[in-house]
Amino acid sequence: MAEGPLPSQAARFDAEGSEAPMTVLDEIVAGVREDLAQREAATPLAAVKERAARMTEAKDCVSRLRVSDAVTVIAEVKRSSPSRGSLASITDPAALAL
């Protein structure tokens, strides 16, 4: 395995060669990498693979969306945004769908 900083840990430099501040995307990537490291330390990959092998098959959503006499919608309930913070206080997203 190669040594040295991960791409998200390497210093960023602007056109003049000065160290550039982290962007919102850099902060998200760094946070995801930290979260991933914690998850990998807590649960070995072999355990994740074993659990995945025991899971039931995924539902066939595409065929449900192709039913011609039904209303078909894919929706997302977005409670927060990395750049804007909290967007809505939604305690029961399923209730919104009704």
GIKA-V327575 format. One record per backbone hydrogen bond with DSSP energy under -1.0 kcal/mol. NH is the residue of the N-H (numbers start at 1). CO is the residue of the C=O. If there is no record, write none. Layout:
nh=(NH:NH)
co=(CO:CO)
This chain:
nh=(9:10:14:17:20:27:28:29:30:31:32:33:34:35:36:37:38:39:40:41:42:43:48:49:50:51:52:53:55:61:65:66:81:85:87:88)
co=(6:6:18:14:12:23:24:25:26:27:28:29:30:31:32:33:34:35:36:37:38:39:44:45:46:47:48:49:52:59:61:62:85:81:79:79)
